[in-house]
């Protein structure tokens, strides 16, 4: 596990947005063509109180700001389907939320009409990868136990902190899959 720290992440209004942007900034520093990364989101103040040694290891010693601390989890199993892997996760009560950063190829809405019918998942992925209008994106999605959601989307061709799109409804399918990890 590692803590995400960033001096360059944009200011954001709420702790979840700040955590998602912090993770996006961390992932950006690793470069592109990275595997998906999963993070537990823990209340920073509670972490300092309940686990002072861990908080110190993560560099959270004297911070007074309230917020969420992203803690990277072990690497996702190679070759596992993301939705199947997420279905196996259960978080302990100390975890306030979770986030995932993943790279994907996307097409603009105008290209959706030209998708050939009857393709299986593998054939569709190959078709999208070969499409001239494809966009490589990094999506970072965070959810909290209370249902709050936030996402950050970064296009590879506009790889700049000022070009990151944010919003609670940007990647609804992934947000739903992450929220399901908190269901009993």
VENRA-V190893 format. One record per run of one state. SS is the DSSP state (H for helix, E for strand, L for the rest). FROM is the first residue (numbers start at 1). TO is the last residue. Records with the same first field share a line. If there is no record, write none. Layout:
SS->FROM-TO / FROM-TO
This chain:
L->1-2 / 4-14 / 31-36 / 51-51 / 58-67 / 73-81 / 87-94 / 107-108 / 115-120 / 131-134 / 145-148 / 159-160 / 164-164 / 168-171 / 183-184
E->3-3 / 37-43 / 68-72 / 95-106 / 135-144 / 149-155 / 165-167
H->15-30 / 44-50 / 52-57 / 82-86 / 109-114 / 121-130 / 156-158 / 161-163 / 172-182
